[in-house]
Amino acid sequence: MKNLNRKIFGLVAVVIVVAVGAVAVPWIYINLVKQDAPEALTLEPAVSTIVSTTAPTTLSSTASTTLEPEVATTVAPEIIKASALDGQWPVVNESVVGYRVKEVIIGQSTEGVGRTSAVVGSLTIVDDEVTSAKFTVDMTTLKSDSSRRDRQVDTRILDTITYPTATFALKKPIKLTPEAIAGGVLSVKTTGTLTLRGVTRDIDFTLNARLVENVIEVNGSILLVFADWLIPDPSISAIVVEDRGQLEFLIRFSR
């Protein structure tokens, strides 16, 4: 009987240790080992006049949510003639594009974020209008804080061997007002054509843009429902991933 009791006690102890380990190991990894996910891409706070709109091609005076209120309302920037902006503005190296998804590892919530600066393209301004904008992203260069996640993205999720690039093209021109030309931050709803993992779709989204020292910064995020882009369920074993994520971008153009 004593031997039986010892065996039962030992079995219970093993079950407890396994159960505690199943919870403790993910907690330790997420909270003590894993790097914190980087913050969402936004325009850096700057002293400027802000204009905003919900119309596809116009601006209004509502404050943009991408800047800290206390530093975004006071100084009127120098007025720039619209014609001074005319021409093609290529993408510069400081641009960033990436993804953000919510993950649950055995009950522990976290985020997976992968990014790349391998972006090429340009936008064109004629008179007071952005007439075209297009950029291409090398998806094979996306990197996160986990090599295991990167392998899943490259092979199974985005299949970057078959679909090495993603492209975006603006569908409708964006009208610039004097406030925007002068350096104010604008927020505008627009439409573009996105090609990702071999699927091409038109998408509506909000972008924020600003002209700073001869650099045009364009920032925003696009919600992607994976099934719409033929992206398979990213979840594996004990890692559960939501069925959607954000495509984030901060594109800089200069001449």
Beta strands, then each sheet from edge to edge (+ up, - down):
strand 1: 87-90
strand 2: 96-105
strand 3: 108-116
strand 4: 119-126
strand 5: 129-138
strand 6: 165-170
strand 7: 174-175
strand 8: 186-196
strand 9: 199-212
strand 10: 215-225
strand 11: 239-241
strand 12: 244-254
sheet 1: 1+ 4- 5+ 6- 8+ 9- 10+ 12- 2+ 3-
sheet 2: 1+ 4- 5+ 7-
sheet 3: 1+ 4- 5+ 6- 8+ 9- 10+ 12- 2+ 11-
end
